[in-house]
Amino acid sequence: MVAEWWNGVELWVSGLAFPFQFALVMVLLGPFCVVVAWVIDRAVDHASTWFGPAPGDEEPIGTEHAGEDERSADLVDAASR
């Protein structure tokens, strides 16, 4: 039953002129893709916080913290050798 309905929709869309097909796709498919991308983004963000680094892990290079001056001085000393 769903397959017959979908075939009817396909035939109707394919019978339209190209500008109307384009407008229909932009109005219906565009927002649908934006919503799906947003859901995927939220799911990945949630999974990355769930499976992210443990609190005791090292901080990534380039993050700002209290000991940054020491690390910068070490990098300058290493580069000047």
VOBA-1610 file (N, C-alpha, C; in pm, whole numbers, padded with zeros to 5 digits, always signed):
BEGIN
Met+00082-00119+00000Met+00000+00000+00000Met+00087+00126+00000Val+00191+00129+00086Val+00281+00244+00091Val+00359+00255-00040Ala+00399+00141-00095Ala+00474+00142-00221Ala+00389+00201-00334Glu+00262+00168-00337Glu+00174+00223-00441Glu+00158+00375-00423Trp+00144+00418-00299Trp+00132+00561-00272Trp+00259+00634-00315Trp+00375+00576-00279Trp+00502+00640-00314Trp+00521+00645-00466Asn+00481+00540-00536Asn+00490+00541-00682Asn+00404+00653-00741Gly+00288+00676-00683Gly+00202+00785-00728Gly+00266+00921-00705Val+00331+00936-00589Val+00401+01062-00560Val+00515+01083-00658Glu+00592+00978-00685Glu+00703+00989-00780Glu+00653+01029-00919Leu+00545+00967-00961Leu+00490+01000-01093Leu+00441+01145-01097Trp+00380+01190-00989Trp+00330+01327-00984Trp+00447+01426-00990Val+00553+01400-00910Val+00668+01491-00908Val+00740+01490-01043Ser+00757+01372-01100Ser+00828+01365-01228Ser+00748+01429-01340Gly+00618+01443-01324Gly+00535+01508-01426Gly+00536+01659-01416Leu+00588+01713-01308Leu+00593+01859-01291Leu+00707+01918-01375Ala+00695+02044-01404Ala+00804+02115-01473Ala+00921+02130-01376Phe+01042+02144-01432Phe+01162+02148-01349Phe+01158+02256-01241Pro+01117+02380-01270Pro+01115+02480-01163Pro+01027+02440-01044Phe+00916+02374-01073Phe+00829+02329-00964Phe+00891+02211-00888Gln+00960+02123-00959Gln+01032+02014-00892Gln+01138+02070-00800Phe+01214+02167-00850Phe+01320+02228-00771Phe+01263+02296-00647Ala+01156+02373-00664Ala+01093+02442-00550Ala+01041+02342-00448Leu+00982+02235-00495Leu+00928+02133-00404Leu+01039+02067-00323Val+01149+02036-00390Val+01263+01975-00320Val+01322+02072-00219Met+01337+02197-00256Met+01395+02296-00165Met+01305+02321-00044Val+01176+02321-00064Val+01083+02349+00045Val+01069+02229+00138Leu+01069+02109+00084Leu+01047+01990+00167Leu+01177+01922+00210Leu+01266+01899+00115Leu+01387+01824+00145Leu+01492+01907+00217Gly+01501+02035+00189Gly+01598+02122+00255Gly+01582+02125+00406Pro+01464+02163+00457Pro+01445+02164+00602Pro+01459+02024+00665Phe+01415+01921+00594Phe+01430+01785+00646Phe+01577+01751+00666Cys+01662+01785+00569Cys+01805+01757+00580Cys+01869+01839+00692Val+01825+01963+00710Val+01878+02045+00819Val+01843+01983+00954Val+01722+01936+00970Val+01680+01873+01096Val+01758+01744+01120Val+01776+01663+01018Val+01852+01539+01033Val+01997+01570+01070Ala+02058+01670+01007Ala+02196+01708+01040Ala+02205+01757+01183Trp+02107+01834+01230Trp+02107+01883+01368Trp+02096+01766+01467Val+02010+01669+01437Val+01996+01552+01526Val+02127+01473+01531Ile+02191+01454+01417Ile+02318+01382+01414Ile+02423+01459+01493Asp+02428+01591+01479Asp+02523+01674+01553Asp+02502+01661+01703Arg+02377+01667+01747Arg+02348+01654+01890Arg+02386+01515+01941Ala+02361+01411+01861Ala+02395+01275+01902Ala+02546+01257+01914Val+02621+01313+01820Val+02767+01303+01826Val+02820+01382+01944Asp+02766+01501+01971Asp+02807+01578+02088Asp+02781+01501+02216His+02665+01440+02225His+02631+01363+02345His+02725+01243+02361Ala+02749+01173+02251Ala+02838+01056+02258Ala+02981+01097+02292Ser+03026+01211+02240Ser+03164+01252+02268Ser+03181+01294+02414Thr+03077+01351+02476Thr+03088+01382+02618Thr+03079+01256+02701Trp+03001+01160+02657Trp+02986+01035+02730Trp+03116+00953+02725Phe+03175+00943+02606Phe+03295+00863+02586Phe+03422+00947+02582Gly+03414+01072+02625Gly+03528+01163+02620Gly+03636+01124+02718Pro+03737+01209+02729Pro+03850+01179+02818Pro+03807+01181+02964Ala+03877+01101+03044Ala+03851+01097+03188Ala+03901+01226+03252Pro+03848+01264+03368Pro+03890+01388+03432Pro+04040+01395+03462Gly+04107+01283+03482Gly+04248+01284+03515Gly+04341+01284+03396Asp+04288+01282+03274Asp+04372+01279+03154Asp+04441+01413+03134Glu+04551+01411+03055Glu+04622+01534+03022Glu+04534+01626+02941Glu+04557+01756+02956Glu+04485+01852+02874Glu+04547+01855+02735Pro+04467+01880+02633Pro+04521+01888+02498Pro+04617+02005+02483Ile+04713+01993+02392Ile+04807+02102+02367Ile+04730+02221+02313Gly+04764+02337+02363Gly+04701+02459+02317Gly+04587+02507+02406Thr+04550+02430+02507Thr+04445+02476+02597Thr+04505+02572+02698Glu+04427+02667+02740Glu+04475+02767+02835Glu+04456+02714+02977His+04562+02725+03055His+04554+02689+03197His+04664+02766+03271Ala+04674+02745+03403Ala+04764+02825+03486Ala+04911+02808+03449Gly+04956+02691+03405Gly+05096+02666+03378Gly+05138+02696+03236Glu+05063+02777+03165Glu+05093+02803+03025Glu+05225+02876+03008Asp+05259+02968+03098Asp+05385+03041+03086Asp+05504+02948+03092Glu+05499+02848+03180Glu+05609+02752+03190Glu+05623+02674+03060Arg+05511+02629+03004Arg+05516+02551+02882Arg+05568+02637+02766Ser+05526+02763+02759Ser+05574+02852+02653Ser+05723+02876+02666Ala+05772+02894+02788Ala+05915+02915+02810Ala+05994+02792+02767Asp+05943+02673+02797Asp+06010+02551+02754Asp+06016+02542+02603Leu+05908+02580+02535Leu+05906+02575+02389Leu+06005+02675+02330Val+06016+02794+02388Val+06110+02895+02340Val+06252+02846+02360Asp+06282+02787+02475Asp+06417+02735+02503Asp+06452+02623+02405Ala+06357+02536+02377Ala+06382+02424+02286Ala+06405+02475+02144Ala+06334+02580+02104Ala+06347+02632+01968Ala+06476+02709+01949Ser+06530+02768+02056Ser+06649+02850+02043Ser+06776+02767+02044Arg+06768+02641+02070Arg+06888+02555+02073Arg+06938+02524+01937
//
